[in-house]
Amino acid sequence: MAEVRKVFGVIWDDAVIGNAKWGGVRLCDVLGAAGVTTDENAHVCFASHVTLCQDDDYYGASIPLTKALSEDEDVLLAFEASLNFTSSLLFRRGNIL
């Protein structure tokens, strides 16, 4: 991202990998219970208002609706995480830190 334009906060370089046990519900189950059906052109949008972004009031992302509705995909609406920092690895420019 920093190569596209200057961003504020932590510069992650190539990647970050973390370890957590996530809890929540499958998005396909929630959408199915709500009666949502497949639309090839639609996306499911997510927004986080927890931390402000430098250019917007929130951080947002989206995934195709077909992915969100698929029972073969691992799309989770997570509402809990048990972080295990002792087994987490941080990769930076190909090296384990």
Secondary structure, DSSP 8 states (H G I E B T S, - for coil): -TTTS---S---TT-----EEEEEEEHHHHHHHTT----TT-EEEEEE-SS--SSSSSEEEEEEHHHHH-TTS--EEEEEEEE-GGG---EETTEE-
